[in-house]
Amino acid sequence: MPDGIGKVTKGRDDCDLAFTIDLVGVRRDATRGIRHGDVLDVRIQEQAGTSAAVCETVDGKVVGALSGFRGLAALLDCLDGGTEYEAVVEAVGPTRCTVSVSRVSS
């Protein structure tokens, strides 16, 4: 794993999170048309009694999930509390998508 991937930094408060990570469960149909620098929405997806943080395109296609990193619980809590995050695409391929996630400035 490259340096910095998965490392979460905190800023002014517990919801001021920033990290770069490979998405899990990347959906090939959703990666078509995505390019380096595109911005994805980060939101919670509820399914079968579980919650997951996912990245989706502006037209609502889920690209993949944010999973398996320290800070996931804080991210989910902040999303539940109404904090908005965005994910900037750093690298993308048919089955891989690396994003840099940060809080949306209000």
Buried (B, 14 or more C-beta within 10 A) or exposed (E): EEEEBBBBEEEEEEBEBBBBBBBBEBBEEBBEEBEEEBEBBBBEEEEEEEEBBBBBBEEEBBBBBBBEBEBBEBBBEBBEEEBBBBBBBBEBEEEEBBBBBBBEEE
